[in-house]
Amino acid sequence: MPKLSPLGSSDFREVVAENRYYVDKTGMIRHLVEGAKVQLHCRPRRFGKTLNLSTLRYFFDCRGEYRHLFDGLAIAADEEMMTLHQGKYPVIELSFKDIKASNYTSAMQSLTTLLYNEWMRHTCLKGIFEYDNLVADMAAVVKVGEVREYLFRDAIKKLGDLLYAYHGAPALLLIDEYDTPLVEAWLKGYYDEMIEFMRPLLGVALKDNKSLFKGVLTGILRVAKESLFSGLNNFISDAGLRISPYADKFGFTETEVKAMLAHYGLNGRQMEEITAWYDGYRYGGIAIYNPWSILNYVAEGGQSPSPYWVN
């Protein structure tokens, strides 16, 4: 019996628990461990970025038992990664996708609430003086909607420091759609104010930070390093323009598409149709298919192709 479609599911644990079809991208875990300390991966919308970050979160997170989620996947055969890195690190997980506002104050209210909620998620730190004090100060500001940048400017760095001290392991920082606040600020006319906040927020968290295991950011656009990531060492920006071990880790390869079609009982005619419609990308010289379009096409039984991504 075919597995359920993963369409609309971006949480790795949910995909596995609900027996949904998963295109195995766990091979990126070794590349992450062996690669640069700070990594920025830029791809179009609906290209699997959020699901990939979720996969990383469940692999590395030390705050739960998630090892079983990887049974039968590529990474499970990598004994070194499973022994040395699976479930070994605290994880700071942020998504900036909803930081969209018409003015700076509204954007900062959303952003500081997001940072506050991430602090609140790490309940293991309750009882630590610095944690309790900062959470109380953040709560007072968030509750009334005030904008006090100084309270949050190094919120990621401080949280990482506390997690490192508590767990004895550096933190993995995952930021999805890091560029959304800046794109919105540019379009709405408050870019200068937003970049002044974002530069230290990310810079302090990512630069020469001994409490950081890895920093992984995803987005659509690459904001100039000089504007946002100036001074960062051991930093890679992967936009798929050059040969990279990550070239096939976002989006679907032709082999992966064929395997999915076979799983759902769709024949060769559909593959020819899919190639004509959705084989529109090259990353590192590899043909990559738009996953959002492929998943929609398969979910509709391969009856008729449509411009799903455009829609």
Summary of the structure (lengths in Angstrom):
residues: 311
radius of gyration: 20.3
end to end distance: 30.4
largest distance: 64.2
contacts: 959
relative contact order: 0.15
helix: 49%
strand: 13%
